[in-house]
Amino acid sequence: MGDKDIVSKEIIKEIGRDISMHILGIDIKGEVTLVDKEWTRVEKRDSDIVFKNGNRIIHIEIQNSHHNNMELRMLRYYSDILFEYKNCTITQYLIYIGKEKCYMKKEIKRDEISYKYGIIDMKNVACEDLLYHDNPSAVALSILCDFKGKDKQIVVNTILKRLKELTKNDDREYRNYLKKVNILSTNRDLENEVEKGVKMLAVDIENTPLYKWEMEKAVKKVTFENAIVMIEKFNLSIDAIVKEFNIRKEELLEYIKQKKSTQTKES
C-alpha cells in the first residue's frame, strides 16, 4: 500500500461524516458508527471505510491508481456488506485521488445484474469546499482539489496557514498534517509550492498584501453564499439580508449574476 493511500485513508476515517455530507452529498443525521470489520469469504479483504448511520451503511474506498476491475471489486464488497447488513440501505463511493484521468468503470450491466456505485474524482471537487472547514484533516485533503484557476502558491499558502491555525500552534500536530500535505501534493505536482509555502509561513505570510487580498476575497465569497441561502431558503428580501450581513447590495447582486452565468455554462 502506497503512502498516499495510507494518508488518505487516515484522513477519510477522521472526517468520514463531513466527507459524506460535503463531498458525497449524503444527508447524515445523528450518530455515525465506524464498522471496523475484515471481510473474509473467498480471500481476506479490508475495505477502506464502512460506517453505519441509522439504517444506512456507507462504504468509501480510496484509490490512488487505476484498477482494471474496480467495478467487480466494489460489487464483492457490496455482497459482503449486504450479507452482514441485510436490512440496511448500502451506499458505496470510490474517492479517486490519482494524478491521471479517472477511467474506472462504475457499473455492471450483464445477465440479470444491474449494479452501480459512485466515483468522486478529487480533481473535480472545489478546493474551497474543504479549505475553510474547521477540521484540519479536511484542509489537508483540499490540496487534491480544484483550485479553480487561482494562483497555486496562494492557495497552498492558505492551506498551510489554515493548518497552523487549526492545530493551535501545536508544532507536533502541525508537522503531522504537513507530512500528509507533502505526500498528497505529489499527485498535483505541488511539491515546490508546499516547500515555498512552508518557508513563507515562517516569515508570517498573513501580513503580506497578496495574502490579505486573497483572504478577503474568500471571506466575502462565504458571506455571499450564506446570504443566498438565507434569501432562497427563508424567502427573505435582499434588502434585509444586506443589512444583516453588512454587505453592499450591488456586490451581492453581481455575485448572484455571475454565479447563475457560470451554472448556465456548465449545464
C-alpha positions as CSV (number, residue, x, y, z in Angstrom):
1,M,0.0,0.0,0.0
2,G,1.4,3.4,-1.0
3,D,2.0,6.4,1.3
4,K,-0.8,8.4,-0.5
5,D,-3.3,5.6,0.1
6,I,-2.4,5.3,3.8
7,V,-2.5,9.1,4.4
8,S,-5.8,9.5,2.5
9,K,-7.4,6.6,4.4
10,E,-6.3,8.1,7.8
11,I,-7.8,11.5,6.8
12,I,-11.1,10.0,5.5
13,K,-11.5,8.0,8.7
14,E,-11.1,11.2,10.7
15,I,-13.7,13.1,8.7
16,G,-15.9,10.4,7.3
17,R,-19.1,12.2,8.3
18,D,-18.0,15.5,6.9
19,I,-16.8,13.9,3.6
20,S,-20.1,12.2,3.3
21,M,-22.1,15.4,3.8
22,H,-20.0,18.0,2.0
23,I,-18.4,15.9,-0.9
24,L,-20.7,13.0,-1.4
25,G,-23.9,14.9,-0.7
26,I,-25.3,12.4,1.8
27,D,-27.7,13.6,4.4
28,I,-26.1,12.4,7.7
29,K,-28.3,12.5,10.8
30,G,-27.5,11.5,14.3
31,E,-24.5,9.3,15.4
32,V,-22.1,7.7,13.0
33,T,-20.6,4.3,13.9
34,L,-17.4,3.1,12.2
35,V,-17.7,-0.6,11.2
36,D,-14.2,-2.0,11.8
37,K,-14.5,-5.3,10.0
38,E,-12.4,-7.6,7.9
39,W,-14.4,-9.2,5.1
40,T,-13.4,-12.8,4.8
41,R,-15.1,-15.1,2.3
42,V,-13.0,-16.2,-0.6
43,E,-10.0,-14.2,0.5
44,K,-9.1,-11.6,3.2
45,R,-10.2,-8.2,2.1
46,D,-10.1,-4.9,4.1
47,S,-12.5,-2.3,2.8
48,D,-11.2,1.2,3.5
49,I,-14.1,2.8,5.4
50,V,-17.5,1.4,6.3
51,F,-19.7,3.2,8.7
52,K,-23.3,3.0,9.9
53,N,-25.7,5.9,10.2
54,G,-29.2,4.8,11.3
55,N,-30.4,2.2,8.8
56,R,-27.8,3.2,6.3
57,I,-24.4,1.7,5.6
58,I,-21.9,4.0,3.8
59,H,-18.8,2.4,2.2
60,I,-15.9,4.6,0.9
61,E,-12.9,3.3,-1.0
62,I,-9.8,5.4,-1.7
63,Q,-7.9,4.8,-4.9
64,N,-4.7,6.4,-5.9
65,S,-4.2,4.5,-9.2
66,H,-6.4,2.8,-11.7
67,H,-7.8,-0.7,-11.1
68,N,-9.0,-2.5,-14.3
69,N,-11.7,-4.4,-12.4
70,M,-12.7,-1.9,-9.8
71,E,-16.4,-2.4,-10.5
72,L,-16.1,-6.1,-9.7
73,R,-14.1,-5.4,-6.6
74,M,-16.8,-3.0,-5.4
75,L,-19.5,-5.5,-6.2
76,R,-17.7,-8.1,-4.0
77,Y,-17.6,-5.6,-1.1
78,Y,-21.3,-4.9,-1.7
79,S,-22.2,-8.5,-1.4
80,D,-20.0,-8.9,1.8
81,I,-21.6,-5.9,3.4
82,L,-25.1,-7.0,2.4
83,F,-24.5,-10.4,3.9
84,E,-23.9,-8.7,7.3
85,Y,-26.5,-5.9,7.0
86,K,-29.4,-7.3,5.0
87,N,-31.9,-4.8,6.3
88,C,-29.8,-1.7,5.7
89,T,-29.5,0.6,2.7
90,I,-26.0,0.4,1.3
91,T,-24.3,3.4,-0.4
92,Q,-20.9,3.0,-2.0
93,Y,-18.4,5.5,-3.3
94,L,-14.9,5.4,-4.6
95,I,-12.8,8.6,-4.0
96,Y,-10.1,8.8,-6.6
97,I,-7.0,10.9,-5.6
98,G,-4.8,9.9,-8.5
99,K,-2.9,12.2,-10.9
100,E,-4.1,10.7,-14.2
101,K,-7.6,11.0,-15.5
102,C,-10.0,8.6,-13.9
103,Y,-11.4,6.0,-16.3
104,M,-12.5,3.2,-14.0
105,K,-15.9,1.7,-14.7
106,K,-18.6,2.4,-12.1
107,E,-21.4,0.0,-13.1
108,I,-22.1,-3.6,-14.2
109,K,-25.0,-4.5,-16.5
110,R,-25.0,-8.0,-17.7
111,D,-27.1,-11.2,-17.5
112,E,-29.5,-10.4,-14.7
113,I,-27.2,-8.0,-12.8
114,S,-27.6,-4.2,-12.7
115,Y,-25.1,-2.7,-10.2
116,K,-23.7,0.8,-9.8
117,Y,-21.5,2.7,-7.3
118,G,-20.4,6.4,-7.2
119,I,-17.0,7.7,-8.2
120,I,-15.7,11.1,-6.9
121,D,-12.6,12.4,-8.6
122,M,-11.0,14.9,-6.1
123,K,-9.7,17.0,-9.0
124,N,-13.4,17.9,-9.6
125,V,-14.1,19.0,-6.0
126,A,-13.8,22.7,-5.4
127,C,-10.9,23.4,-3.0
128,E,-12.9,25.9,-1.0
129,D,-15.4,23.2,-0.1
130,L,-12.7,21.8,2.3
131,L,-10.2,24.7,2.7
132,Y,-12.4,26.6,5.2
133,H,-13.5,23.6,7.1
134,D,-12.9,23.6,10.8
135,N,-11.3,20.1,10.7
136,P,-7.5,20.1,9.8
137,S,-7.9,16.8,8.0
138,A,-10.4,18.3,5.6
139,V,-8.0,21.2,5.0
140,A,-5.1,18.8,4.3
141,L,-7.3,17.0,1.8
142,S,-8.0,20.2,-0.1
143,I,-4.5,20.1,-1.7
144,L,-6.0,17.4,-4.0
145,C,-9.0,19.6,-5.1
146,D,-9.7,22.0,-7.9
147,F,-8.1,25.4,-7.3
148,K,-10.5,27.0,-9.9
149,G,-7.7,28.8,-11.7
150,K,-6.4,30.6,-8.6
151,D,-2.7,31.1,-8.1
152,K,-1.3,27.8,-6.8
153,Q,1.1,29.3,-4.4
154,I,-1.5,31.5,-2.8
155,V,-3.9,28.5,-2.3
156,V,-1.1,26.3,-0.9
157,N,0.0,29.1,1.5
158,T,-3.6,29.4,2.6
159,I,-3.8,25.7,3.2
160,L,-0.7,25.8,5.4
161,K,-1.9,28.8,7.3
162,R,-5.2,27.2,8.0
163,L,-3.5,24.1,9.3
164,K,-1.3,26.2,11.5
165,E,-4.4,28.0,12.9
166,L,-6.4,24.8,13.4
167,T,-3.6,22.9,15.2
168,K,-3.4,25.9,17.6
169,N,0.4,26.2,17.1
170,D,1.0,22.7,18.3
171,D,4.2,22.0,16.3
172,R,3.9,18.2,16.5
173,E,0.4,18.1,15.2
174,Y,1.1,20.7,12.6
175,R,4.1,18.7,11.3
176,N,1.9,15.6,11.2
177,Y,-0.6,17.3,8.8
178,L,2.3,19.0,6.9
179,K,3.7,15.5,6.2
180,K,0.3,14.4,4.8
181,V,0.1,17.5,2.6
182,N,3.6,16.9,1.4
183,I,2.8,13.3,0.4
184,L,-0.6,14.2,-1.3
185,S,0.9,17.2,-3.1
186,T,2.9,15.0,-5.4
187,N,-0.3,13.9,-7.0
188,R,-0.9,17.5,-8.1
189,D,2.8,18.4,-8.8
190,L,2.7,21.0,-6.0
191,E,5.8,19.9,-4.1
192,N,7.7,23.1,-4.9
193,E,4.7,25.3,-3.8
194,V,4.5,23.4,-0.5
195,E,8.2,23.8,0.1
196,K,8.0,27.6,-0.6
197,G,4.8,27.9,1.4
198,V,6.5,26.4,4.5
199,K,9.3,29.0,4.2
200,M,6.9,31.8,3.6
201,L,4.8,30.8,6.6
202,A,7.9,31.1,8.7
203,V,8.1,34.9,7.8
204,D,4.4,35.4,8.6
205,I,2.7,35.4,5.2
206,E,-0.6,36.7,6.7
207,N,0.9,40.2,6.7
208,T,1.7,40.2,3.0
209,P,-0.7,42.3,0.8
210,L,-1.3,39.4,-1.6
211,Y,-2.3,37.0,1.2
212,K,-4.6,39.6,2.8
213,W,-6.3,40.3,-0.6
214,E,-6.9,36.6,-1.2
215,M,-8.3,36.0,2.3
216,E,-10.7,39.0,1.9
217,K,-12.0,37.5,-1.3
218,A,-12.5,34.1,0.3
219,V,-14.4,35.6,3.3
220,K,-16.6,37.7,1.1
221,K,-17.5,34.7,-1.0
222,V,-18.5,32.7,2.0
223,T,-20.6,35.7,3.2
224,F,-22.3,35.9,-0.2
225,E,-23.1,32.2,-0.2
226,N,-24.6,32.4,3.2
227,A,-26.7,35.4,2.1
228,I,-28.0,33.4,-0.9
229,V,-29.0,30.5,1.3
230,M,-31.0,32.9,3.6
231,I,-32.7,34.5,0.6
232,E,-33.6,31.3,-1.1
233,K,-34.5,29.0,1.8
234,F,-36.1,31.5,4.1
235,N,-37.6,33.8,1.4
236,L,-36.0,36.9,2.9
237,S,-35.6,40.1,1.0
238,I,-32.2,41.2,-0.4
239,D,-32.5,44.5,1.4
240,A,-32.9,42.8,4.8
241,I,-30.1,40.4,4.1
242,V,-27.5,43.1,3.0
243,K,-28.3,45.0,6.2
244,E,-28.0,41.9,8.4
245,F,-24.7,40.8,6.8
246,N,-23.4,44.4,6.4
247,I,-22.6,43.9,2.7
248,R,-23.2,46.1,-0.4
249,K,-26.3,45.2,-2.3
250,E,-24.6,45.9,-5.7
251,E,-21.8,43.4,-4.9
252,L,-24.3,40.7,-3.8
253,L,-26.4,41.1,-7.0
254,E,-23.3,41.0,-9.2
255,Y,-22.2,37.8,-7.4
256,I,-25.6,36.2,-7.9
257,K,-25.5,37.2,-11.6
258,Q,-22.0,35.7,-12.1
259,K,-22.9,32.5,-10.3
260,K,-26.0,32.0,-12.4
261,S,-24.0,32.6,-15.6
262,T,-21.4,30.1,-14.5
263,Q,-24.1,27.5,-13.7
264,T,-25.7,28.1,-17.1
265,K,-22.4,27.5,-18.9
266,E,-21.7,24.3,-17.0
267,S,-25.2,22.8,-17.6
